[in-house]
Structure formats: C-alpha cells, structure tokens
C-alpha cells in the first residue's frame, strides 16, 4: 500500500496577501495565486510532478493577472 507524505509546496508569509488555488481548465496544472488589491503573483504546479512548482507571474510586474492553460500554452490576462 502506498501512502503519500505531506510536503509544503507554497508558503505566504505576508499577512496582507490572500491566497487561492485553482485548476487549469484542461486539468493539467494547479495555480497558486497570492494577491492584494494592487497586484498578484501566480505559481504553477504540474499535476503529474507536484515538486515542479515555479513562478509564472511575479508581483512586481503583474498588476492584476489571471492565467490559464490551453493546449500547449499558458495564457495570461491582465489589466
């Protein structure tokens, strides 16, 4: 029997930010969104390789962004 060990993939230490997690429409990726009213940063996790978390949109240049995955591309919508 296989058991899964817990592993922390993302921690947000800034209490002024809120964090939400959503799945891409094709189900291949999970996105971690850490945001305020002014900006956000988005991390992506490949569902086949959860240790592959990487920063996709940094908060310094994001404004308010939303990301999804379609076919072989990440699509970013921003203001």
Buried (B, 14 or more C-beta within 10 A) or exposed (E): EEEEEEEEEEEEEEEEBEBEEBBBEEEEBBBBBBBEEEBBBBBBBBEEEEEEBEEBBEBEEBEEBBBBBEEEEBEEEEE
